[in-house]
């Protein structure tokens, strides 16, 4: 009997941001170093899907230091002193 294969997740959380030039940037918190960009949301989603596939192919199921995406929270900054 061989070693059991690492369980592969079929879905990953993707964080998408937009830079000052309007370019969308996506990264996958669960896969350190997995990121891409695109000119539109549609393009960045296609690109990130491909980036995930390439990442997993290269990792051969062994992801070093995987992270668990917990979520995004909005935090209010404290008021400036004396303002």
N, C-alpha and C positions, 0 to 999 in steps of 0.2 A: 504494500500500500504506500502511495506517495504522500507527501505533505499536503495538508489541506490548502486550497487556494485562498488567498486573501479575499474577503468579501468586498465586492465592488459596489459602491453606491451608484445608482443610475441617475440621481439628481444631486446637484450641488447648489448652494447659495452663491449668488453672484452680486457683488457690490459694484454699482455703476455710478460714475461721477462724470462731470462735464468740465473741461478746462476752459480757460479764457478765450480760446480760439473756436470753441464749439465742438471740439473733438470729445467723443465719449470714451471713457477709460473704464475697463471692467477688470476686476480681479476676483479670484476665488479664494476666500479665506481658508478653506479646508485643505487647499493644495498650495502650500507656500511657493511663491515664485510663478504661479500660473496667472498671467495677466495678458491683456490685449487691448486694442483700441479700434475705433471705427468712426466714420463720419455721420452715422445715424444710429438710432437705437436698434433698428433691424440689422444693420451691418455688424455692430458690436456684439449682438446676440449670436449671430452666425459665427463670428470670429471666436467668441469665447467657447462655443460648443466645440469647435475644431481644436482650440488650445487645450481644452480638457482632455479630448481624445488623444492628442499628441503627448500630453503630460503623462497620462496613464499608460500609454504604450511605452514611453521611455522608462517609466518607473517599474514596469513589469509587475504591477500589483504591489510593490513595496514602496509605500509612501513614508519617507523619513519625517519624523516630527509632525505628524498630521495635527491640524488644529480642529477644534469643534466650534463651528459658528454658533454664537449664542443669540445675537440679534443686534439691532441698532436702537439706540435710545437718544432722545433729544434732552440736552442738559442746558439749563439756563445759566448764563454766567452771572456771577455776583455783581451787584451794582458797584460802580467805582466809588471809592471813599471820597467824600466831600463833593460828590456830583449833585 
